[in-house]
């Protein structure tokens, strides 16, 4: 990742949510923070709901990250965005804020100045800029998203001094954006499919954290933590913290198991809400899957779990993958959230005695 940033190679990170994409980008940013001729702009599109908001956030972030002082912020806005009638104000904590005097209709017709802003500043200052766009899949929810994607691709691919790192939490949507041959961002950059961190790498990390605090956890117990959450990065850290808090000096097997149950309980309301949002046949499909059924389209399984027709089973699978409940890699169906899977087995379907 660091080499991509330094070499001006566009990067795309694809993986299920909470696997560590944002942490990887943040780690890369910290690693390269002392590079004098490199500026990294990180933009979170999580709360961005329109094309207009996107342009404003992009312009504001690029201006703030590339300006060392208030006067430079103003100078860049006037020099490169003058046609958009920039209006600049200073808020709390000396935070600069940029707005445009022209109407949204006019801005929509000529956003070139904003989309090329980073490239122009990079050329002027003789630097490289990397723009990291988190939750990039959100642009697919904007009005006329396809036209926007075409616009972005046309500008981004012409930039010689600016590169892009695009990633987000909706794996299925990102796959469609970057691997669908009919989409504008097909073959845009170096695609990285983030894999789970292996157990052998987690175990010493967990044990060291305990040791640093004067606490002890065995190799087997650390392995159990990782196994219980199926190497899910976010949950490994969450469960490790719960175990750490319960451990006075020496961890026990019972502490690990109780911490796991407690973590599931803490998330139970979220899981109830998620399940209530599913149709009856979708819930039945999950039950069949968790019950170990292999032939989900067989007459016996269709009847037993009330799944409808074999064609409906295909639709159920597609919908659950699209909605990021399940993940389908190499024709193997897995739950994106391992604790949701545990909750369904233990509390909802009560499949474990």
C-alpha positions in Angstrom: 0.0 0.0 0.0 2.8 2.4 0.9 4.5 1.7 -2.4 1.3 2.4 -4.3 1.0 5.7 -2.6 4.6 6.7 -3.3 4.5 5.5 -6.9 1.2 7.2 -7.8 -0.7 3.9 -8.4 -4.4 4.0 -7.9 -5.5 1.5 -5.2 -8.9 -0.2 -4.6 -9.4 -2.2 -1.4 -12.3 -4.7 -1.3 -13.3 -6.8 1.7 -16.3 -7.3 4.0 -17.0 -4.6 6.6 -14.8 -4.3 9.7 -12.0 -6.3 8.3 -9.5 -3.5 8.8 -9.6 -1.5 5.5 -9.7 1.9 7.3 -7.0 0.8 9.7 -4.8 -0.3 6.9 -5.1 3.1 5.2 -4.6 4.9 8.4 -1.5 2.9 9.1 -0.2 3.7 5.7 -0.8 7.4 6.2 1.1 7.3 9.5 4.0 5.4 7.9 4.3 8.1 5.2 3.6 11.2 7.3 7.2 12.3 7.1 7.4 12.2 3.3 8.0 15.9 2.5 6.6 15.8 -1.1 3.6 13.7 -0.4 0.2 14.9 1.0 -2.6 12.4 1.7 -6.2 13.6 1.9 -8.6 11.2 3.6 -12.3 11.8 2.9 -15.1 9.8 4.5 -18.2 9.7 2.4 -20.3 8.0 5.0 -22.6 10.9 5.6 -22.4 12.3 2.1 -25.8 12.0 0.4 -25.6 14.0 -2.8 -23.2 14.9 -5.6 -23.2 18.5 -4.4 -22.1 17.5 -0.9 -19.4 15.3 -2.5 -18.0 18.3 -4.4 -18.0 20.5 -1.3 -16.3 17.9 0.8 -13.7 17.1 -1.8 -12.8 20.8 -2.3 -12.7 21.6 1.4 -10.5 18.6 2.3 -8.0 19.2 -0.6 -7.7 22.9 0.3 -7.3 22.2 4.0 -4.7 19.4 3.6 -2.6 21.3 1.1 -2.6 24.7 2.8 -0.2 25.4 5.6 -2.0 28.5 6.7 -5.3 30.4 6.3 -3.9 32.7 3.7 -2.8 29.8 1.5 -6.3 28.3 1.8 -7.8 31.5 0.5 -5.2 31.9 -2.2 -5.8 28.4 -3.6 -9.6 28.9 -3.5 -9.3 32.1 -5.4 -6.7 30.9 -7.9 -8.3 27.6 -8.8 -12.0 28.0 -8.1 -12.7 31.6 -9.0 -15.4 30.7 -11.5 -17.4 29.0 -8.8 -17.5 32.2 -6.6 -15.9 30.7 -3.5 -17.2 32.0 -0.2 -14.8 31.2 2.7 -15.6 31.5 6.4 -13.6 30.7 9.6 -15.4 28.7 12.3 -14.6 27.3 15.7 -11.0 26.2 16.3 -9.8 28.2 13.2 -11.6 25.7 10.9 -11.9 27.1 7.4 -15.1 26.4 5.5 -15.7 26.8 1.8 -19.0 27.3 0.0 -19.8 28.4 -3.6 -21.8 31.4 -4.7 -23.1 29.8 -7.9 -26.2 27.7 -8.0 -26.1 23.9 -7.7 -27.4 23.7 -11.3 -24.4 25.7 -12.6 -22.0 23.7 -10.4 -23.4 20.5 -11.7 -22.7 21.6 -15.3 -19.1 22.5 -14.7 -17.5 20.6 -11.7 -14.1 20.4 -13.6 -12.4 23.0 -11.4 -13.2 21.0 -8.3 -12.3 17.6 -9.8 -9.0 18.9 -11.0 -8.2 21.0 -7.9 -5.8 18.5 -6.4 -3.9 18.1 -9.7 -3.5 21.8 -10.1 -2.3 22.3 -6.5 0.1 19.4 -6.8 1.6 20.9 -10.0 1.9 24.3 -8.4 3.6 23.0 -5.2 5.6 20.3 -7.0 4.2 17.5 -4.8 2.3 14.3 -5.1 -1.2 14.0 -3.6 -3.1 10.8 -2.7 -6.9 11.1 -2.1 -8.4 8.4 0.0 -12.1 8.0 -0.4 -13.7 5.9 2.3 -17.2 4.5 1.8 -16.8 5.1 -1.9 -19.8 2.9 -2.7 -22.0 5.7 -1.4 -21.7 7.5 -4.7 -23.9 4.8 -6.2 -26.8 6.1 -4.1 -26.6 9.6 -5.6 -29.0 10.8 -8.3 -27.7 9.8 -11.7 -24.8 7.9 -10.1 -23.6 6.4 -13.4 -23.1 9.9 -15.0 -21.1 10.9 -11.9 -18.9 7.8 -12.0 -18.1 8.5 -15.7 -17.2 12.1 -14.8 -15.0 11.0 -11.9 -13.2 8.3 -14.0 -12.6 10.7 -16.9 -10.9 13.2 -14.6 -9.1 10.8 -12.3 -7.4 8.8 -15.1 -5.9 12.0 -16.5 -4.2 13.1 -13.3 -0.5 12.6 -13.3 0.3 14.1 -9.9 -2.7 12.7 -7.9 -3.6 9.1 -7.2 -6.6 7.6 -5.5 -7.3 5.0 -2.9 -10.9 3.9 -3.0 -12.5 1.6 -0.4 -15.7 1.0 1.6 -17.7 -1.3 3.8 -20.2 -2.7 1.2 -18.3 -5.5 -0.4 -21.0 -6.5 -2.9 -21.5 -2.9 -4.1 -17.8 -2.3 -4.5 -17.4 -5.5 -6.5 -20.0 -4.3 -8.9 -18.4 -0.8 -9.2 -14.8 -2.1 -9.8 -15.2 -5.6 -11.4 -18.2 -5.1 -13.6 -17.0 -4.6 -17.2 -19.8 -2.2 -18.0 -19.0 0.2 -15.1 -16.9 3.3 -15.5 -14.4 2.3 -12.7 -13.7 -1.2 -14.2 -9.9 -1.8 -14.1 -9.4 1.6 -12.4 -6.5 0.6 -10.2 -4.6 -2.1 -8.3 -7.4 -4.1 -6.6 -6.5 -5.5 -3.2 -8.8 -8.2 -1.8 -8.1 -7.9 1.9 -7.8 -11.3 3.7 -8.4 -12.1 7.3 -5.3 -11.8 9.6 -4.1 -15.3 10.3 -4.3 -16.9 13.8 -0.5 -17.2 14.1 -0.2 -13.4 13.7 -3.0 -12.6 16.1 -1.9 -14.8 19.0 1.5 -13.1 19.8 -0.2 -9.7 19.4 -2.9 -10.6 21.9 -0.5 -12.2 24.4 1.8 -9.2 24.2 -1.1 -6.8 25.1 -1.8 -8.9 28.2 1.8 -9.2 29.1 2.3 -5.4 28.8 -0.3 -4.9 31.5 1.1 -7.6 33.8 -1.5 -10.1 32.8 -1.2 -13.7 31.5 -3.1 -15.5 28.8 -2.1 -18.8 27.3 -1.5 -19.5 23.6 -4.5 -21.8 23.5 -6.7 -19.1 25.1 -5.6 -16.5 22.6 -6.2 -19.0 19.8 -9.7 -19.6 21.2 -10.5 -15.8 21.1 -9.5 -15.7 17.4 -11.5 -18.9 16.7 -14.7 -17.8 18.4 -15.0 -14.8 16.1 -13.5 -16.5 13.0 -10.5 -14.2 12.7 -12.8 -11.2 12.2 -10.4 -8.2 12.9 -12.9 -6.0 14.7 -14.3 -8.7 16.8 -10.9 -10.2 17.7 -10.0 -6.8 19.2 -13.4 -6.4 20.9 -13.4 -9.9 22.4 -9.7 -9.5 23.5 -10.7 -6.3 25.3 -13.6 -8.0 27.1 -11.3 -10.9 28.2 -8.6 -8.4 29.2 -11.1 -6.5 31.4 -12.3 -9.6 33.1 -8.7 -10.9 33.8 -7.1 -9.8 37.1 -3.8 -11.5 36.6 -4.2 -14.9 34.8 -6.9 -15.6 32.2 -9.0 -18.8 32.4 -10.9 -20.7 29.8 -14.2 -19.7 31.5 -13.3 -16.0 31.2 -12.9 -16.3 27.5 -16.2 -18.2 27.1 -18.1 -15.7 29.3 -16.7 -12.7 27.5 -17.8 -14.2 24.2 -21.4 -14.7 25.5 -21.4 -11.2 26.9 -20.3 -9.7 23.6 -23.1 -11.5 21.8 -25.5 -10.2 24.4 -24.4 -6.6 24.0 -25.1 -6.9 20.3 -28.4 -8.8 20.6 -30.6 -5.8 20.0 -28.8 -5.0 16.8 -29.2 -8.6 15.7 -32.9 -8.6 16.5 -33.3 -5.5 14.4 -31.4 -7.0 11.5 -33.4 -10.2 11.7 -36.7 -8.3 11.8 -35.7 -6.6 8.6 -35.5 -10.0 6.8 -38.4 -11.8 5.1 -39.7 -15.1 6.5 -38.2 -17.0 3.7 -34.8 -15.3 4.1 -34.8 -16.3 7.8 -35.8 -19.8 6.8 -32.9 -19.9 4.4 -30.5 -18.9 7.1 -31.9 -21.6 9.4 -31.4 -24.2 6.7 -27.9 -23.1 6.1 -27.0 -23.1 9.8 -28.6 -26.5 10.2 -26.0 -27.9 7.9 -28.2 -28.5 4.9 -26.2 -29.0 1.8 -28.8 -29.4 -0.9 -30.9 -26.3 -0.4 -32.8 -26.8 -3.6 -33.8 -30.4 -2.9 -37.6 -31.1 -2.5 -37.1 -32.3 1.1 -35.3 -29.1 2.2 -37.6 -26.8 0.3 -40.6 -28.4 2.1 -38.9 -28.6 5.5 -37.9 -25.0 5.7 -40.7 -23.5 3.5 -38.3 -22.0 1.0 -40.7 -22.1 -2.0 -39.2 -23.1 -5.3 -35.6 -23.9 -6.2 -35.6 -20.6 -8.3 -36.6 -18.7 -5.1 -33.6 -20.3 -3.2 -31.3 -18.7 -5.8 -33.0 -15.3 -5.3 -32.8 -15.6 -1.5 -29.0 -16.3 -1.7 -28.5 -13.5 -4.1 -30.4 -11.0 -1.9 -28.7 -12.0 1.3 -25.3 -11.6 -0.4 -26.3 -8.3 -1.9 -27.4 -7.0 1.5 -24.1 -8.1 3.1 -25.6 -10.7 5.4 -23.8 -13.5 3.7 -20.6 -13.6 1.7 -20.0 -15.9 -1.3 -16.3 -16.5 -2.0 -15.3 -19.5 -4.1 -18.9 -20.8 -4.0 -18.7 -21.1 -0.2 -21.4 -19.2 1.7 -20.3 -17.6 5.0 -21.7 -15.1 7.4 -20.1 -11.6 7.2 -20.8 -11.2 10.9 -19.6 -14.2 12.9 -21.3 -13.0 16.0 -24.6 -12.7 14.2 -24.1 -16.3 13.2 -23.5 -17.3 16.8 -26.6 -15.4 18.0 -28.8 -17.0 15.4 -27.5 -20.5 16.3 -27.7 -20.1 20.1 -30.4 -17.5 20.8 -32.7 -17.3 17.8 -32.9 -20.7 16.3 -31.6 -22.5 19.4 -29.8 -25.1 17.3 -27.2 -25.8 20.0 -28.2 -27.8 23.0 
